[in-house]
Amino acid sequence: MTRPEQQDASSSLIKGLSLLNLFSVTDFEISISEMARTSGIPKSTAHRLVTDLVEWGALERGRNGYRLGVRMFELGHLVPAQRTLREVALPYAHNLNEVTGLTCNLAVRDKHEIIYLEKISRRDLLVPHSRLGGRLPLHCTGLGKAILGFSDHDFVESVLSAPLTRLSPKTITDPTALRRELARVRETKVAYDVEESQPGLFCVATPIFGMGNHLVGAISVTGATALSQAQRYASAVRMTAMAISRVLGSRPGRPA
């Protein structure tokens, strides 16, 4: 016979899962009031459930509400049948590494940072500032600027209004200059790291889109010794990102 406390726990679990089920590619950040209204759960109960979900890591606080947390991303990678960004992109990333002879990186955004999902490099080419699972600020990496260029306006402004950490003498720390840079990224779908994350290294990156042309991450090659060399690889990186995006369900046209 089921005890009352077991029924309460089961009910809370189902309600918590129903809140997680509200998120989608178009509704990726939701307020507690919106969750309560959409789910039919009382606002006080929704607030308690959200607090528990944040503590566990399933949700995290955003600028205008809550969004899915990194814990959900980690669990998603444990589902064998799921075609994650990394699984889809890996063969393309290996090919890009072979074609360019440079280190190929794949990354996604977490708050104001990128997280490296994959790094494929040659033994004779060291790129020590990036590592699998590592983090770097969005504003001073090619991958981060590729992501920022196609992020929503409010999020971009939250990044620009925060202190822009200087990682090298060439890191862009002026918000106005970074806005101009991001405008070029949106126009060309290509972002460059011109010794901004580490002296002596150049990077070219481009965004990756999924279903509904929703931004999902970015791919890059790093290790070029001059901007002109990085620019020569821009077409190969962009074509690779387009191929990955198509497999993930993106369609030609303006990203959402």
Secondary structure, 3 states (H helix, E strand, C coil): CCCHHHHHHHHHHHHHHHHHCCCCCCCCCECHHHHHHHHCCCHHHHHHHHHHHHHHCCEEECCCCEEECHHHHHHHCCCCCCCCHHHHHHHHHHHHHHHHCCEEEEEEEECCEEEEEEEECCCCCCCCCCCCCCEEEHHHCHHHHHHHCCCCHHHHHHHHHCCCCCCCCCCCCCHHHHHHHHHHHHHHCCEEEECCCCCCCEEEEEEEECHHHCEEEEEEEEEECCHHHHHHCHHHHHHHHHHHHHHCCCCCCCCC
